[in-house]
């Protein structure tokens, strides 16, 4: 699976056609909220015996610089893992765009404050500091991108670090319909948190609003997550 993803990414980056008119395509993996605009993403996820609701807000401060935050609340129908799972404050800066056939490069960073102690680590229980970048290329009918993010947890008992690599392929089928497939490959200093996840999404666009159905499957935990995301660009 990894070799196939890397090969597709390398071949796609060889094309020269540049995409235009992507200002409202908020599901594109290289989307950047423009100066003065606000992007709202509302998320509803269903997983085995549970439901998670999330809200993301991004704001374009100046051209190329976006700040944002998000939070999640989880309800466990078959246990006691209930409560706010995380609060995330972050920023993203665009170093270079894809004009003149160059790749797009973004630097990102932030801190994720841990939620209730009843939820599992590392994503929710402890505060997580992270830094990374994403890169890729936008074309007329598709986008190929990838992200690399390093995260750190500073805790005397549960301290650890992990790296995520996230390739993504996004296809614009028509003016209103798009699909995407991606993966996340995690390597942690605590091997029990190593993880390989694959997923897909289908997108329907209405003006500046997108309705996104998505699913993800983790091979290590054998867990399946499905949900709905609503993106609104103001």
Backbone bond lengths (Angstrom), bond angles and torsions (degrees), N, CA, C in turn:
res aa  C-N    CA-C-N  psi(-1)  N-CA   C-N-CA  omega(-1)  CA-C   N-CA-C  phi
1 X - - - 1.449 - - 1.526 110.91 -
2 X 1.340 117.10 -43.52 1.454 119.97 -179.12 1.529 111.33 -62.65
3 X 1.345 116.82 -44.44 1.470 119.83 -179.00 1.516 111.19 -62.38
4 X 1.341 117.21 -38.96 1.460 120.59 179.70 1.523 111.06 -64.57
5 X 1.343 117.23 -42.23 1.457 120.76 179.62 1.522 111.30 -64.81
6 X 1.329 117.14 -44.16 1.456 120.54 -179.78 1.533 111.27 -65.41
7 X 1.323 116.79 -40.07 1.455 120.73 -179.44 1.521 111.21 -64.87
8 X 1.327 116.94 -43.52 1.460 120.07 -179.80 1.524 110.82 -64.46
9 X 1.328 116.28 -41.17 1.452 119.96 178.63 1.518 111.35 -62.30
10 X 1.315 117.89 -42.89 1.450 121.11 -179.35 1.519 112.90 -66.59
11 X 1.337 117.87 -40.96 1.464 121.08 179.26 1.511 110.99 -66.58
12 X 1.343 116.70 -43.57 1.462 120.06 -176.31 1.517 111.71 -64.45
13 X 1.313 119.07 -33.43 1.449 121.69 -178.30 1.523 112.94 -69.30
14 X 1.315 117.37 -9.59 1.456 120.89 179.48 1.522 112.76 -81.47
15 X 1.338 119.13 -14.66 1.444 121.82 -179.85 1.526 109.74 -72.35
16 X 1.353 115.88 160.45 1.452 120.59 -175.81 1.522 114.51 -116.21
17 X 1.328 119.15 -10.35 1.456 120.75 -177.70 1.519 110.29 -71.24
18 X 1.336 116.06 128.75 1.463 120.56 -178.71 1.516 109.81 -102.40
19 X 1.318 115.70 140.16 1.464 120.74 -178.68 1.519 110.18 -80.69
20 X 1.318 115.73 149.98 1.453 121.88 177.95 1.516 108.66 -131.04
21 X 1.332 116.23 157.71 1.446 120.83 176.20 1.510 114.14 68.83
22 X 1.343 117.83 42.07 1.458 121.23 -178.07 1.523 112.34 -103.87
23 X 1.316 116.85 14.34 1.459 120.44 -173.32 1.517 113.09 -62.56
24 X 1.352 118.07 -25.57 1.460 121.46 -177.05 1.523 113.19 -109.04
25 X 1.320 118.08 4.68 1.462 121.35 -177.78 1.525 109.03 -88.16
26 X 1.323 116.46 80.60 1.458 121.56 -171.08 1.524 114.47 -74.45
27 X 1.331 118.11 -9.35 1.465 121.05 176.88 1.523 112.81 -92.70
28 X 1.326 116.86 -7.48 1.455 120.44 176.49 1.524 109.08 -61.05
29 X 1.338 119.12 132.68 1.474 120.64 -176.86 1.518 114.59 -64.08
30 X 1.346 117.95 -14.15 1.459 121.57 176.39 1.520 112.41 -109.23
31 X 1.327 117.46 15.03 1.461 119.99 -179.73 1.520 110.65 -62.00
32 X 1.351 115.88 140.72 1.455 122.60 177.57 1.524 108.54 -131.58
33 X 1.331 117.02 122.91 1.455 121.02 179.00 1.527 110.03 -64.01
34 X 1.331 116.60 125.23 1.459 121.63 -175.57 1.525 111.39 -72.31
35 X 1.300 115.26 163.98 1.461 122.15 -179.78 1.531 110.72 -56.16
36 X 1.327 115.52 129.72 1.452 120.94 177.14 1.515 115.28 81.51
37 X 1.335 118.85 -2.40 1.453 121.93 179.61 1.525 111.12 -99.79
38 X 1.324 114.59 155.19 1.456 121.95 178.46 1.517 108.62 -121.78
39 X 1.315 116.71 131.87 1.456 122.12 177.02 1.517 109.37 -113.84
40 X 1.327 115.42 125.29 1.462 121.86 176.36 1.521 108.57 -110.00
41 X 1.333 115.70 129.98 1.466 121.44 174.06 1.523 107.85 -123.63
42 X 1.321 116.30 119.05 1.462 121.77 177.30 1.516 108.37 -109.31
43 X 1.332 116.81 129.86 1.452 121.94 -170.69 1.531 110.84 -123.05
44 X 1.336 114.91 134.61 1.458 122.15 173.01 1.525 107.69 -126.48
45 X 1.328 117.01 115.45 1.465 122.01 -177.67 1.524 110.38 -118.70
46 X 1.321 115.47 135.22 1.462 120.57 173.39 1.524 108.23 -114.11
47 X 1.314 116.67 129.55 1.449 121.99 175.34 1.517 107.84 -131.89
48 X 1.309 117.29 178.05 1.453 120.85 -176.12 1.528 111.10 -56.54
49 X 1.332 116.64 114.84 1.465 124.11 177.12 1.520 113.02 66.57
50 X 1.342 118.98 23.32 1.453 117.63 -178.55 1.517 114.11 -159.78
51 X 1.328 114.78 165.50 1.458 122.88 178.58 1.524 108.38 -137.59
52 X 1.334 116.87 136.25 1.457 121.94 178.53 1.527 109.37 -126.11
53 X 1.339 116.28 133.32 1.460 122.96 177.70 1.519 108.25 -117.75
54 X 1.334 116.46 134.83 1.457 120.03 -179.22 1.511 112.16 -136.62
55 X 1.326 115.99 155.04 1.458 122.05 176.80 1.522 109.59 -135.90
56 X 1.326 115.93 125.17 1.453 123.36 178.26 1.523 109.11 -113.43
57 X 1.327 116.41 141.32 1.462 122.12 173.49 1.526 108.24 -134.44
58 X 1.338 116.47 124.90 1.460 122.43 174.85 1.524 109.33 -119.78
59 X 1.336 116.35 143.84 1.463 120.72 179.01 1.522 109.37 -135.22
60 X 1.335 116.10 130.75 1.455 121.02 177.63 1.519 110.88 -84.44
61 X 1.331 116.77 106.33 1.470 120.62 -178.12 1.525 110.85 -72.26
62 X 1.318 115.88 -55.33 1.461 123.10 175.88 1.515 106.74 -136.58
63 X 1.319 116.94 174.48 1.456 120.02 177.88 1.527 110.14 -59.81
64 X 1.323 116.35 119.06 1.454 121.24 177.00 1.510 115.35 94.21
65 X 1.331 119.33 -7.75 1.456 121.43 -178.54 1.525 110.45 -123.55
66 X 1.336 115.59 123.31 1.461 121.75 -178.29 1.527 108.55 -126.77
67 X 1.324 115.98 136.62 1.455 121.04 172.90 1.525 108.16 -119.07
68 X 1.314 116.14 152.82 1.455 118.27 -177.17 1.510 112.84 -161.95
69 X 1.298 113.73 177.94 1.449 120.77 177.58 1.511 109.60 -158.54
70 X 1.312 116.15 160.82 1.455 120.31 177.51 1.519 109.85 -156.99
71 X 1.317 115.00 161.44 1.451 120.66 174.64 1.522 108.51 -144.85
72 X 1.331 115.89 158.88 1.465 122.64 178.13 1.517 109.90 -134.19
73 X 1.304 115.17 143.64 1.455 121.50 173.58 1.521 108.45 -123.95
74 X 1.310 116.85 134.43 1.470 121.95 -174.76 1.522 110.98 -119.68
75 X 1.336 114.56 137.71 1.458 121.84 175.00 1.516 108.97 -120.46
76 X 1.330 115.66 120.09 1.462 122.16 -179.38 1.527 108.79 -99.63
77 X 1.349 116.68 117.27 1.457 120.91 -177.96 1.529 113.40 -82.57
78 X 1.345 117.46 -9.84 1.463 120.08 -174.04 1.534 111.43 -132.20
79 X 1.341 116.38 24.80 1.450 119.82 -179.05 1.509 110.65 -174.36
80 X 1.344 116.39 -159.10 1.463 120.88 -176.51 1.525 112.67 -115.16
81 X 1.347 118.11 17.08 1.464 120.75 -179.98 1.528 109.51 -83.13
82 X 1.322 116.06 65.08 1.455 122.36 -179.75 1.525 110.13 -110.87
83 X 1.340 115.90 151.01 1.453 119.46 173.85 1.511 112.33 130.96
84 X 1.334 114.88 -177.61 1.458 120.60 177.43 1.525 108.79 -72.04
85 X 1.332 115.57 122.23 1.455 120.05 -174.06 1.515 113.19 -88.67
86 X 1.327 118.81 -24.03 1.461 119.69 177.07 1.522 109.72 -173.99
87 X 1.340 114.77 154.28 1.464 122.90 169.06 1.519 106.20 -129.65
88 X 1.325 116.94 125.05 1.459 122.56 -169.88 1.527 109.66 -121.23
89 X 1.352 116.84 127.72 1.460 123.02 172.17 1.520 107.53 -116.28
90 X 1.346 117.13 130.34 1.458 119.02 -171.49 1.514 111.73 -149.53
91 X 1.325 115.56 169.67 1.461 123.02 176.94 1.521 108.67 -147.03
92 X 1.334 115.11 152.00 1.463 121.43 178.79 1.525 108.47 -138.74
93 X 1.337 115.72 135.13 1.466 120.91 179.99 1.525 109.76 -127.60
94 X 1.334 116.10 131.39 1.466 121.05 -179.83 1.523 110.19 -89.03
95 X 1.329 114.72 116.26 1.460 120.71 179.49 1.521 111.16 -79.68
96 X 1.328 116.58 -44.10 1.465 121.30 -178.06 1.516 108.63 -148.31
97 X 1.336 116.53 144.43 1.458 120.40 176.74 1.511 110.80 -104.82
98 X 1.338 116.38 -179.13 1.464 120.59 -172.28 1.525 113.25 -94.57
99 X 1.328 117.64 17.18 1.461 119.26 174.42 1.530 109.75 -67.42
100 X 1.300 115.45 154.14 1.474 121.28 179.77 1.518 112.50 58.11
101 X 1.347 116.43 32.93 1.469 122.89 174.86 1.523 114.00 65.38
102 X 1.309 117.60 24.27 1.453 121.02 175.27 1.516 109.87 -96.06
103 X 1.320 116.05 157.90 1.457 120.21 176.24 1.524 110.70 -73.63
104 X 1.304 116.10 159.43 1.446 122.43 173.07 1.523 108.80 -93.48
105 X 1.353 117.00 134.54 1.460 122.48 178.18 1.522 109.48 -128.55
106 X 1.317 116.72 129.96 1.462 122.45 176.75 1.522 109.63 -127.81
107 X 1.328 116.06 142.45 1.460 122.43 172.42 1.522 107.85 -107.92
108 X 1.322 116.81 137.73 1.460 120.51 -178.80 1.519 110.46 -136.56
109 X 1.313 115.46 155.90 1.451 120.55 177.90 1.511 110.50 -165.14
110 X 1.329 115.98 164.12 1.447 118.85 179.69 1.514 112.02 173.41
111 X 1.317 114.04 -174.86 1.460 121.49 177.41 1.520 107.89 -135.95
112 X 1.316 115.04 135.23 1.454 122.42 178.69 1.530 107.47 -111.96
113 X 1.337 115.99 113.24 1.453 120.56 -178.72 1.526 109.51 -81.43
114 X 1.307 115.38 130.82 1.447 120.44 -177.18 1.518 112.59 -63.60
115 X 1.300 116.18 150.97 1.446 121.81 -179.80 1.516 112.17 -96.50
116 X 1.310 116.41 -146.09 1.448 121.86 -178.27 1.531 111.53 -60.78
117 X 1.318 116.27 146.86 1.458 121.09 -178.00 1.525 112.31 -67.38
118 X 1.336 117.38 -13.27 1.470 120.08 -177.98 1.524 112.55 -77.62
119 X 1.332 117.33 -13.72 1.462 119.95 -177.61 1.520 110.32 -91.40
120 X 1.328 114.29 160.29 1.456 119.95 -172.08 1.529 112.16 -78.93
121 X 1.320 116.44 158.48 1.452 122.28 172.38 1.533 108.38 -93.14
122 X 1.351 118.69 165.98 1.459 126.29 3.13 1.527 114.24 -93.79
123 X 1.316 118.48 -11.35 1.460 120.33 -170.13 1.513 114.30 -73.72
124 X 1.315 118.47 -22.19 1.454 119.32 -169.04 1.523 114.77 -122.73
125 X 1.315 119.07 -41.41 1.455 119.75 -170.76 1.522 112.61 -71.04
126 X 1.323 118.00 -45.05 1.457 121.94 -174.33 1.523 111.37 -102.75
127 X 1.332 115.87 159.17 1.459 120.72 172.92 1.526 109.11 -70.75
128 X 1.326 115.88 132.36 1.453 122.05 -176.61 1.526 108.85 -119.73
129 X 1.330 117.09 127.81 1.465 122.61 175.31 1.526 107.54 -105.24
130 X 1.325 117.65 135.30 1.457 118.71 -175.61 1.524 111.61 -141.83
131 X 1.316 114.17 154.50 1.458 123.17 178.82 1.522 107.47 -148.23
132 X 1.334 116.45 138.79 1.453 118.53 -179.19 1.504 112.31 -168.03
133 X 1.317 115.88 -169.87 1.457 121.20 175.56 1.520 109.29 -150.18
134 X 1.320 115.37 158.19 1.448 121.82 174.35 1.520 108.03 -128.24
135 X 1.307 115.86 152.61 1.461 120.55 -177.75 1.513 108.39 -150.36
136 X 1.323 115.86 161.99 1.464 119.62 179.21 1.510 111.50 163.79
137 X 1.321 114.17 -165.29 1.463 121.02 -175.19 1.518 109.39 -145.95
138 X 1.319 116.81 133.44 1.452 122.94 177.18 1.522 109.71 -101.00
139 X 1.334 114.46 134.66 1.456 121.87 177.83 1.516 108.87 -122.41
140 X 1.314 115.99 177.96 1.457 119.67 -176.40 1.519 112.32 -62.73
141 X 1.331 117.26 -40.10 1.460 120.32 -175.17 1.526 114.04 -113.67
142 X 1.308 117.99 -6.87 1.459 118.54 179.35 1.528 111.04 -158.36
143 X 1.312 114.56 164.67 1.460 123.04 176.77 1.521 108.48 -131.43
144 X 1.314 116.53 137.62 1.463 121.76 172.21 1.522 107.45 -118.87
145 X 1.319 116.28 135.04 1.457 119.84 -175.29 1.515 109.03 -153.04
146 X 1.319 114.69 167.60 1.465 121.25 175.68 1.518 107.96 -156.21
147 X 1.311 115.33 154.02 1.455 120.79 176.69 1.511 110.82 -130.86
148 X 1.330 116.25 148.24 1.462 123.18 174.47 1.520 107.08 -128.62
149 X 1.319 116.67 124.32 1.464 120.75 -176.39 1.522 110.03 -136.32
150 X 1.331 115.43 130.86 1.458 121.56 176.86 1.525 108.75 -108.44
151 X 1.341 116.37 132.08 1.459 121.64 -175.93 1.526 110.18 -124.94
152 X 1.339 114.95 148.13 1.469 120.55 -178.09 1.524 110.24 -133.90
153 X 1.322 116.01 137.33 1.458 123.91 173.17 1.529 107.85 -117.54
154 X 1.327 116.31 120.44 1.463 120.90 -179.79 1.535 108.30 -101.79
155 X 1.324 114.98 100.46 1.455 121.40 -178.39 1.521 108.29 -151.43
156 X 1.320 117.36 134.82 1.464 121.17 -176.07 1.528 112.34 -61.02
157 X 1.325 117.16 -32.57 1.459 120.72 -177.46 1.522 112.90 -102.33
158 X 1.322 117.67 -37.23 1.468 120.88 -174.01 1.522 112.58 -115.83
159 X 1.336 116.53 18.33 1.452 119.15 -179.19 1.524 112.07 -61.88
160 X 1.308 116.35 139.71 1.458 121.05 -179.69 1.518 109.29 -166.37
161 X 1.333 115.88 173.42 1.459 123.03 174.84 1.523 107.95 -140.04
162 X 1.314 115.94 152.73 1.455 119.33 176.44 1.522 110.23 -153.12
163 X 1.322 115.31 156.10 1.462 122.80 -178.88 1.529 108.43 -121.80
164 X 1.340 115.74 133.72 1.463 122.22 177.56 1.520 109.90 -113.61
165 X 1.326 116.25 131.95 1.460 122.23 171.42 1.522 107.80 -116.34
166 X 1.359 116.71 125.75 1.463 120.79 -170.19 1.524 111.57 -131.19
167 X 1.331 118.82 90.14 1.466 121.19 174.20 1.523 110.89 -77.39
168 X 1.348 117.07 152.03 1.463 121.38 -175.46 1.525 109.40 -151.50
169 X 1.332 115.90 137.42 1.466 122.10 175.24 1.526 107.64 -126.47
170 X 1.334 116.54 129.70 1.463 122.34 -172.28 1.520 109.24 -130.53
171 X 1.330 116.88 124.45 1.467 122.41 -174.91 1.521 110.84 -113.97
172 X 1.346 116.48 129.33 1.458 122.25 173.71 1.529 108.19 -94.58
173 X 1.333 116.24 97.19 1.460 120.93 -174.52 1.521 111.53 -73.13
174 X 1.323 116.66 -46.68 1.459 122.80 178.30 1.524 107.71 -140.40
175 X 1.318 116.24 -172.87 1.462 120.93 178.20 1.518 111.35 -64.34
176 X 1.339 116.49 -27.51 1.459 120.18 -173.31 1.527 114.44 -114.76
177 X 1.335 118.27 -16.05 1.463 120.82 -174.76 1.521 110.91 -119.34
178 X 1.337 116.14 136.71 1.461 122.30 176.86 1.530 109.19 -141.55
179 X 1.312 117.16 157.26 1.454 122.21 174.55 1.529 108.83 -136.05
180 X 1.310 116.17 156.97 1.452 120.50 177.90 1.514 111.18 -147.63
181 X 1.321 116.02 150.45 1.461 122.33 174.36 1.527 107.77 -133.39
182 X 1.320 115.67 145.31 1.451 119.14 -179.02 1.509 111.60 -157.63
183 X 1.320 115.08 -179.75 1.459 121.27 -179.99 1.515 108.66 -152.06
184 X 1.315 115.84 161.16 1.460 121.57 172.05 1.526 108.06 -134.93
185 X 1.321 115.88 122.48 1.458 122.77 -179.72 1.520 107.53 -111.89
186 X 1.332 116.60 114.63 1.467 121.72 -176.11 1.520 110.64 -111.82
187 X 1.342 115.25 133.62 1.455 122.67 174.20 1.518 107.69 -123.74
188 X 1.341 116.34 120.84 1.456 121.47 -174.93 1.519 111.24 -118.20
189 X 1.348 115.98 155.49 1.459 120.11 175.56 1.532 110.49 -67.60
190 X 1.309 117.38 -25.68 1.465 122.34 171.03 1.520 106.89 -99.19
191 X 1.311 117.68 107.76 1.455 122.10 -169.73 1.518 114.17 -60.64
192 X 1.314 117.86 -22.10 1.462 118.20 -179.19 1.525 112.07 -70.02
193 X 1.338 116.90 -10.25 1.456 120.35 176.93 1.526 112.57 -103.71
194 X 1.338 118.37 4.99 1.463 120.17 169.99 1.522 108.76 -59.83
195 X 1.329 116.84 140.08 1.453 118.34 -173.72 1.521 110.89 -154.91
196 X 1.318 116.25 142.66 1.462 122.78 172.99 1.525 107.65 -125.89
197 X 1.339 115.54 120.90 1.458 121.66 -177.06 1.522 109.31 -125.58
198 X 1.327 117.04 139.02 1.458 122.68 173.57 1.519 108.26 -122.94
199 X 1.331 116.16 154.70 1.461 119.05 -178.67 1.516 112.19 -162.34
200 X 1.300 114.68 171.94 1.454 121.34 178.87 1.518 110.23 -149.14
201 X 1.332 116.07 165.23 1.458 120.94 179.61 1.519 109.81 -151.35
202 X 1.325 115.66 151.99 1.460 123.03 174.12 1.516 107.70 -126.70
203 X 1.321 116.60 135.14 1.461 122.19 -168.76 1.523 109.91 -123.90
204 X 1.328 115.68 135.01 1.467 122.42 172.86 1.517 107.90 -120.66
205 X 1.339 115.76 124.43 1.461 121.61 -175.81 1.517 110.92 -101.87
206 X 1.352 115.21 133.10 1.457 122.84 171.83 1.527 107.11 -130.09
207 X 1.320 116.66 97.95 1.450 119.60 -178.00 1.516 110.98 61.37
208 X 1.352 116.46 -119.62 1.467 121.55 177.87 1.521 112.11 -98.89
209 X 1.326 116.88 15.21 1.463 121.53 178.21 1.522 109.85 -115.35
210 X 1.317 116.83 136.81 1.451 122.06 176.32 1.526 109.67 -125.46
211 X 1.336 114.80 138.98 1.457 122.22 172.61 1.522 106.95 -110.63
212 X 1.329 116.13 122.34 1.456 121.65 -170.87 1.524 109.37 -122.55
213 X 1.327 117.20 116.74 1.453 121.51 170.33 1.513 108.92 -94.47
214 X 1.319 117.70 135.41 1.465 119.17 -175.05 1.527 110.69 -144.13
215 X 1.324 114.87 161.55 1.459 121.97 174.88 1.515 109.15 -146.11
216 X 1.334 116.27 152.57 1.460 122.73 177.64 1.524 108.69 -142.51
217 X 1.329 114.77 145.56 1.461 119.98 177.97 1.516 109.29 -133.44
218 X 1.345 116.28 128.86 1.455 122.38 178.13 1.521 109.34 -101.84
219 X 1.338 117.19 126.01 1.452 121.34 -177.19 1.532 111.94 -73.61
220 X 1.343 116.97 -36.84 1.459 119.42 -176.92 1.533 111.52 -69.01
221 X 1.317 116.25 -49.89 1.462 119.67 -178.29 1.520 112.85 -88.10
222 X 1.342 116.42 -9.81 1.466 122.46 -178.03 1.528 110.82 55.98
223 X 1.336 115.86 41.58 1.455 121.42 179.94 1.520 110.65 -108.61
224 X 1.332 114.68 141.04 1.463 122.59 179.96 1.519 108.46 -115.50
225 X 1.339 116.10 131.20 1.457 121.92 178.61 1.523 108.40 -123.67
226 X 1.328 117.03 133.50 1.465 122.43 175.73 1.525 108.50 -131.02
227 X 1.319 116.29 149.88 1.449 116.89 -177.42 1.516 113.79 -170.30
228 X 1.326 114.03 -176.03 1.457 123.59 -179.52 1.513 108.57 -130.34
229 X 1.336 115.57 135.40 1.454 121.46 176.19 1.526 108.51 -123.73
230 X 1.329 116.51 137.46 1.461 122.47 177.83 1.521 108.31 -117.54
231 X 1.323 115.97 115.00 1.467 121.67 178.71 1.518 109.53 -103.17
232 X 1.336 117.30 127.73 1.460 122.17 177.64 1.530 108.12 -128.22
233 X 1.325 116.12 124.12 1.461 122.07 -179.20 1.529 109.11 -105.33
234 X 1.315 115.32 119.34 1.464 120.40 -178.82 1.528 110.59 -100.69
